[in-house]
């Protein structure tokens, strides 16, 4: 009987330890920072309290009204005391920075900030500031022909409705990569063509690519995709897979 009780106690302890370990694993979800500005739930104005530079990112401890929290942005020069605005933010729980050898209990990944920008009132103005804070990607001077059976980026944007929810092949050059966000890699692709004023296609994938690579992706085209936190796309290719050349 004592052996049985001991075995049950050990098993219970192991289960509790396993649960605690799982709680330590990084989690990701869309969560708004603690305070909300008068310009709308998505837009925040903060004052930098502390700056930590890493290889690819700048980590900032910021203050909004009475709340302090950490955010990470693409690496840039910024000093304590500066004020800026940002829209939304992707909350990462128990986020581990290998560069810093530090784990943040909660860290907000912010796509773009606007320096010293006063926050207007009204939802339309809030949407405008969110739009302006999206990263701008210049059109590359390249010329890449579509693969057999594929289409160009210009063709896609010019006839977007025709390709909605369809799987297509597109070849282009990687102009930007964000890795490991929301459990996927975000790749920007250009081929030198344009349609309806658009020339840069965003692709989500599990595959690894590098800036400047010439690659071919096959994936489904989705229109008017809203991931929340200011991440909206008129046209996006999802769950794409890189094709062998």
SVG drawing of the C-alpha trace seen along z (x, -y; Angstrom):
<svg xmlns="http://www.w3.org/2000/svg" viewBox="-14 -66 39 68">
<polyline fill="none" stroke="black" stroke-width="0.4" points="0.0,0.0 2.8,-2.3 4.5,-1.6 1.3,-2.4 0.9,-5.7 4.6,-6.5 4.2,-5.8 1.1,-7.9 2.9,-10.8 5.9,-10.6 3.5,-10.5 1.6,-13.5 4.8,-15.4 6.0,-14.6 2.7,-15.8 2.9,-19.0 6.5,-19.6 5.5,-18.9 2.7,-21.4 5.0,-24.1 7.5,-23.5 4.9,-23.9 3.8,-27.2 7.4,-28.4 7.3,-27.8 7.0,-30.9 3.4,-31.7 2.3,-34.2 -1.0,-36.0 -2.4,-39.4 -2.8,-41.5 -3.0,-45.2 -0.5,-46.9 -1.8,-47.9 -3.1,-51.4 -5.2,-52.7 -4.8,-56.1 -7.6,-58.5 -6.8,-58.0 -8.1,-54.5 -7.4,-51.1 -4.6,-50.3 -2.5,-53.5 -0.2,-54.1 2.1,-56.9 5.0,-56.0 8.2,-57.5 11.4,-55.4 12.7,-54.5 15.5,-52.0 17.2,-50.9 18.9,-47.6 20.6,-46.9 20.8,-43.4 22.1,-42.2 18.8,-42.5 16.4,-44.2 16.3,-47.2 14.5,-46.3 12.8,-49.2 11.2,-49.6 8.6,-52.2 6.0,-54.0 2.4,-54.8 0.5,-56.8 1.0,-54.8 2.0,-51.5 5.5,-50.3 6.2,-47.4 8.8,-46.1 8.6,-46.3 11.0,-45.2 11.5,-47.0 13.9,-46.5 17.3,-47.7 17.7,-51.5 19.3,-54.3 17.0,-55.6 17.6,-57.2 15.9,-57.1 13.5,-60.0 12.3,-59.9 8.6,-59.8 7.0,-57.9 3.8,-56.3 3.1,-52.8 0.1,-50.8 -0.9,-47.5 1.7,-45.0 2.1,-41.3 2.4,-40.0 4.9,-37.3 4.7,-35.5 8.0,-34.3 10.0,-35.5 13.6,-34.4 16.2,-36.6 19.3,-34.4 21.3,-37.6 20.6,-39.0 20.4,-35.7 17.3,-37.1 13.6,-36.1 10.9,-38.8 7.7,-37.8 5.8,-39.8 7.3,-41.5 5.4,-43.3 6.8,-43.0 6.1,-46.3 6.4,-46.5 6.9,-50.3 7.1,-53.4 6.4,-57.1 8.7,-59.5 7.2,-62.3 3.9,-62.1 1.0,-63.7 -2.0,-61.4 -5.2,-62.8 -8.6,-62.0 -11.2,-60.0 -11.1,-56.5 -10.3,-57.6 -7.3,-59.6 -6.2,-56.6 -6.5,-54.3 -4.4,-56.8 -1.5,-56.9 -1.6,-53.1 -1.3,-53.0 1.6,-55.4 3.5,-53.4 3.6,-50.3 7.1,-49.7 7.8,-51.1 9.7,-48.8 11.3,-50.3 10.7,-48.8 13.8,-46.9 15.4,-47.3 15.0,-43.7 13.5,-41.7 12.4,-38.1 10.3,-36.0 7.5,-33.9 8.1,-30.1 6.2,-27.8 2.6,-27.7 3.2,-30.6 2.2,-34.3 3.9,-37.6 3.4,-39.8 2.0,-42.5 -0.6,-40.0 -1.6,-39.0 -2.2,-42.6 -3.9,-43.6 -6.4,-40.8 -6.5,-40.0 -10.1,-39.0 -9.5,-36.3 -6.9,-34.6 -8.7,-34.8 -8.5,-31.5 -6.5,-29.9 -3.1,-28.4 -0.5,-30.0 3.2,-29.9 5.2,-33.1 9.0,-33.6 10.8,-36.6 13.6,-38.1 13.4,-38.2 13.3,-41.8 12.6,-41.4 12.3,-38.5 10.8,-38.4 11.3,-35.0 9.3,-33.2 6.4,-35.6 3.1,-33.9 4.7,-30.6 5.7,-31.4 8.2,-33.3 7.1,-36.4 8.8,-36.9 8.5,-39.9 8.9,-39.1 9.4,-41.3 9.9,-40.4 10.1,-43.8 6.5,-44.0 3.7,-45.9 -0.1,-46.1 -2.5,-48.7 0.4,-50.5 1.6,-47.4 4.9,-45.5 5.8,-43.8 4.0,-40.5 3.9,-39.3 4.2,-35.5 3.9,-33.4 5.8,-30.2 7.6,-27.7 10.5,-27.6 13.8,-29.4 15.0,-32.0 17.6,-34.8 17.5,-38.4 18.3,-38.6 17.5,-35.0 15.7,-34.3 13.0,-31.8 9.7,-30.3 6.8,-29.9 3.5,-28.0 0.7,-29.1 -2.9,-30.2 -3.8,-33.8 -6.0,-35.4 -7.6,-38.9 -8.3,-41.4 -6.5,-39.5 -6.5,-41.1 -4.3,-39.5 -5.0,-42.3 -2.6,-44.7 -2.3,-46.7 -1.2,-43.8 -3.6,-43.9 -3.0,-42.8 -5.1,-43.5 -3.3,-40.5 -1.2,-37.9 0.1,-34.4 -0.4,-32.0 1.1,-28.6 3.5,-28.9 6.1,-26.2 9.3,-26.9 9.6,-25.0 12.9,-23.4 14.4,-25.2"/>
</svg>
